């Protein structure tokens, strides 16, 4: 669960020029893949925008010849915080 919540923070560490293996090492295995000529795109659907947000987005990274060309988020969905919060007394 924590990994999914951190997708946005992890994506902020990407930069053009990274290798595909570096991106996957940081982000984990992608959930989607497409190719168009010498460009390929990997997708991470419905990841949390940040660890402190309930918003989600579909993240993508596009490579040309195995080098990161562009990356970003699309399909941002506004999340709703939980309606119930459970509190438990601390044991001493």
N, C-alpha and C positions, 0 to 999 in steps of 0.2 A: 504494500500500500504506500509506503513512504516513497518508493521509487516513482510511482505514478504521480504522486503529489509534486514531485520535484522536476517535472518535465520542463516547465518554463525556465527555471533557474539553470538547468543543464543546458538548454538551448542558448542561453545568454553567454555561455562559455565557448560557443562555436565561432569560427572565423574563416573566411574564404581562404582556400589553400590547404586546409586540412585534408588528410587522406580519408577515404571511406572507412578504413579500419579504425582510425582515430575517432571518427564520429560514432561508430557503433560501439567502440570501447567505452566512450563517455555516456552515450544514450541508451545502450542496450540493443537487443535485436529489434528491428523494425517490424511493424505489423502489416505493412503494405509495400508494394514495389511496382514501379512502372519504368519503361524504357522507351526513348524516342531517339533513334540514331545513336550517337555517342554520348547522349545525356541520359542519366538514370535518376530517378527520384525515389527516395524511401520515405515512408510515412509512419507517423506515430499518432494514431487517432485518439481523440477524447482524453488528452493529458491535461492535468491541472496547470493552469497558467502560473500559479505560484503556490507555495506551501501555506500561505495565509489567505488564499482566495478560494471561493467555491466555483469560480469561472473555469470553463474548460475550453480547449481549442484543439484543432487538428494541426500537428506540427509536421513540417516536411523539410527535407534536405535534398538539394539537387547537385549532382556531380557531373563533371565532364571529364572523361578519360580517368575516372577514379579520384578526381580532386574536387573538393567542395567549391561549388560555384555560387550557390545562393541557398538561403534557408529562411524559414519564417513560420508564421501561424496563420491559419485561416479557419473559417467556420467557428468563430468565437461564440460560445454560449454562456449567457449570464446564469450563474448558479444561484441556488437559494441556500442560505445557511440552515442547519437543522432547526426544527421547531421545538425540539426537546433537548435539554441539556441535563445530564445526570450528574449530581454531585455526591460524593461519598465522603464521610468524615475520615480524617486522618487518624491512624492508630499510633499511639505513643507507647 
